[in-house]
């Protein structure tokens, strides 16, 4: 069974919105986004976000699998990543998440 998601390009970012919907369709990625929104859980001392190792420990998936999920979320514009020494540190882009949920409500 195929699922058709029409792309509304009237504001020029229909492709991005479709990518965001695909990204959050996966329960693991929704869980990661929720964790990234919580404060004070980062093992490298940041007040927000998580390093990749924290995500691996909480989700209990391998590093390559976590990297795959993070790439999809980053390509959809929902998270940002930054190298901190030997660690990759990720933060949720709350503005992008709010815009996505607003657009979702408008289109339904």
SULJO-V952026 format. One record per run of one state. SS is the DSSP state (a for helix, b for strand, c for the rest). FROM is the first residue (numbers start at 1). LEN is the number of residues. If there is no record, write none. Layout:
{{SS	FROM	LEN} {SS	FROM	LEN}}
//
This chain:
{{c	1	13} {a	14	11} {c	25	2} {a	27	11} {c	38	12} {b	50	2} {a	52	8} {c	60	3} {a	63	13} {c	76	3} {b	79	6} {c	85	2} {b	87	6} {c	93	1} {a	94	14} {c	108	1}}
//
